[in-house]
């Protein structure tokens, strides 16, 4: 396992990390213990955790599994999501305090905050996150789906005030959904010494691995009784998911040619990004974990198929809109 330094306040982070929406929640208690035990044994040290609108017990489940494993707090890192669902009426400190109580911890290692809305005072927004670090509730922080100009403004604020810079920028990124991360603005960001890429949605919710029938079920539909196939997945920003399904067989065929699975090839592509800090995977069994980690051995073979991989990229990728489970459609 390779590791990347993302913050002077943290130990190096494993280049593959565990967690995404509907990851830990899909495991039985025994299954989660087995999964986390295997992840730690394979060198994964970052768990991406959050309070989710349809899986409110995720933090409790992770805490219970960590307690059963008996892992020392210094053996793993927690990246904790904070949301804007009820912000600013419910501030970040209130959210994080509640999550810490569920986790049974006095701090998390990284707090990840969403892209602020236009109505949010940017300087106050960043200062509120920095206060969590000052109070010892978090050791570092990161941002999710920030625009390049927002990252630049954040870095300027931090440097002017002597605040710690954000350690990671989490973005949706995979072999087909890559236009934003590789596009104008972000390409300069990655090469300028800004926060590294925390890649999410690396398998398009499992579609790239071959689960072609998976799709998004929005909160109103969920409330009406509609249930996802296998697991719920992120919204289709840019409306390219049907094209992703159509191109998945080509990814599978290319993977077969080099003796890999489509999931392994998809993950190898993400790991190869030069600005990557860590890639999130959403496996739910030790066997899936081992299969995914075999992708690390494929990276050296990517140059021989790079042109064909690049042909899988789909134009028209959009930024995900800010999510709110109270009115999401």
N, C-alpha and C positions, 0 to 999 in steps of 0.2 A: 504494500500500500504506500502510495506517495502522500506527502503532506505539504500544505501550503501555509505560509504565515499570512494571516489576515489582519492581525492587530498586535501591537506591542504588549497588550494586556492579556493575551491569550496564548496558550501553546499552539503549535501548528495544527491545522485542521486536516482531516483525511480528505483526499480528493473526491471520494465518494462518501456521501452521508445518507442517513436513513430518515425517511419521513416525508410525507406529503399528505394532503387531504385524503381521508379514507385509507390510511395505511395501518396505523396501530389499532384503529377501531375495528378492523376486519379480523383481528386475531382473537382467539380464545385466550383466557388468562395463561394457561400453560403454553399455548402457542407463542404468545408474546415473550414469555420468559425464554423460550427456545430461540426465538428470532434475535432478541437483544444479546443473548449469550453468544450466539454465533457471530453477530456483527462485531462485538467487542473482540472476540477471538481472531477475527479476520482483520482487525486494525481500524475499523470504523469508530470514530470517537465523537461524532456530532449527530445529535438527534434533533430534528426539526419538529417542534411541537406547537400546538395551538388549541385554543378553544374554538370549536367549529359549530356552526349553526345547527347542523343535523347530527353531530356526534359530540354532544356536550361532555361526555365522560372520558374523552381522550387523555387528558392530563392525569386523571385519577388512575386510568389503566396503566399508563407509563410509569407513574409513581409506584404502583403496586408491584409491577414487574421488576423495577430496579431494586425495590426493597427485598424481593424474593431472591434476586441474584446476589445481593449483598455487595454490589459494586461500590467502590469508594467514590465519593463525589469528585475527586480529582481525576478519576479514570475516564470521564466522559464530559462532553459539553452539551448544553441545552441552548438551542435557538428558539426563542419564544415569539410567536406572532402577536402583535397588537393591532386592533382594528379601529375603523372610523364609524362603526355602525351607529353608535350613540355619542359620538364625539362632536363638540367638546363638552357636552353635558356630563359625560362620563370620561374623565381624563385618563391619561396613560398610567399614572400611578395607581389609580383605583383598579384598573384592569390588571396590571401586573401583580398587585398585592393579592388579588383573588386567585390568579394563576399560581403564584408561589405557594399559597395555602393549599391548593389542590396537589401541587407537586411535592409538598413537604420540604421545600428548599427555602433558604433565605436569600438566594440570588439566582439569576439565570446568567448565562455567559454572553449571549447576544440577544438583544431585543430587535425585532424586525418590524418596521413601521411602514404603513402603506403610503402611496403617493398622496399628498394633501390636495384638497380641493382648492379652487380659486378663492373661496371665501375664507380660507384659513390663513391667518397671519403667519408667514413663513418663518420669520425669526423666532416668534414665540413658540411655534411648533417644534422647531429644532431644539430650542432651549428646554422645552418640557421633556424631550427625550434625554438630553444631556443630564438633566436633574436626576433621572433614574440611576445614572452611573455615579453621580456625585453622592447619592444616598446609599450606594452599595447594593442596590437592587439588581443591577446588571453590571457586567464588566466591559461590555462593548456594545456597539449597535450597528444595525444595517438597515437598508431601505429596499422597498419592493416597488418595482415598476416606475421609479422616478424617471422623468424625462432628462435628457442630457443637460439641459439648462438648469433644471432643478438640482442635479448633482453638483454642477459648477457653483451654483449659489450656496449650496450646503457646504461645500469645501471652503469657499471664501468666508462664510460665517464662522466656521470652526477655526480656521487659521487666524482670523481677526480677534477671536475671543479666547484663544488658547484651549479650545474644546477638542476632544478626541474626534477624529474623522470617522465617518461611517466605514465599517470594515468590509461590507459586501453589498452588492446590488443584485437582488434576486429578480430574475426575468424568466419568462417562458422561452425555452430554447430547445429545439431538437432538429434532427436532420432535415425535416421538411418545413418546420415553423422557425425559420431563422432570419427572416428579412429585417426584423427590428434590431436584434442584437448585432447583426453584421452590417447594419445600414449606417447612413450618415449620422453623425453626432456620437453614436455609441462607439464607432470604430476609433474615433479620436480619443474618446474617454478611456478606452482600454489601454491605449498606448501612452497615456499622459500621466500615469501613476495614480489614478483615482482608485476607487474601490474595485475589487475583483468581482468576477461574475459568479453568482450563485445560481446555477441552472436548475430551473424547475420545469415540470411538464415534459421531462426528457423522453417519455414514451408516449406522449399524447394520451395520457390516461390508460395506457395499455394497448391502444390501437396499433401502434407501430410493432408491438410484439405479436400481433395477430388477433387481438380481441376486437374484431371489426364491428361488433354490434353494440359496443359501449357508446354512451352519449350522455349529455347533460340533462339532468332533471332539475328544473328551477324550483325555488321554494314554493310558489303557488301550486305548481303541479304536484310537488311532494305532499303538500297539505291536503290536496284533493285525492291522494291515495296512489299516485303514480310512483312506481319504484324503478330504480335503475337496473340495468342488466349488469350483474357482476359487482359493480361499484359506480358511484357517481363520479363524474369527472368535470374538469373546468369548462367554462363556457368557450364557445368557438369564436374567438376574437378574429375578425376579418372574414368569417364565413368560408374557411378553407377546408373544413373537416371532411367533407365528402370527397374532395380531391385527394386528401391524405389517405382515405380508405382505398381509393382507386389506385394509388401509387404504392401501397403497402406490399402487394405481391412482388413488385420490382425490387423493393428492399429485401424481402425474404429470399428472392432468387439470388441476389448479389451476395447475401450472407451465406447462403448454401455453397456458393462457389468457393468461398474461402474457409469453409468448415465451421461456420458460426451460426448462431440463431439470429433472427432479426433484432431481438432485444439486445443482444450483445453488440451487434454492429451499430445500432442506434446509440447505445451508451458510449461506445468507443469514439464515435464522432464527437459527442459532447465533451468527453474528457480531453480531447485533442485541442480544444479551444485554447489559444495561448494565454488568455486572461482569466482562465477558470480558477476559482478558489475551491469550489466544491460542486458536485453534481448530485442532486437529490434523486433517490430512487424510492419507489413505493412498494417494494416486495413485502410479502406477508408470511413467508416460510423460509427456514434456513436453506432449503434446496434452491428456491428462487434466488436467494441472496448469492449463493455460490455460483449459480449460473450467470448472474449479472456480473459478478466480479471477474469472471473469465474475460470480460470485455477489455480489461486492462492489458491483456496480452495481445490484443488485436491492434492497438494503436499504431504499432510500428508497421503494420501492413496497409494502413490507410493510403499512403502515397500512391500505391499501385492501382487503387480504385477511386482516387479522389475525383477524377472527372465524372465518373458515373454517379458518385455520391452527390456531386454538385448539381447534377441533372434532376435530382429529386426535390430540390428546393422549390417552394411554391411562392409565387408573387402574391401580393395583396394582404400580407399579414398585418393585423392591427394591434394596437395596444389594448389590453384588457380594460374594460371600463371599471370604475370603482364599484366594488360589490357592497350591497347592503341587503341582508336577508329580509328586511322588513318591506322592501319595495322592489326587489330584483325581478326583472322580467327578461 
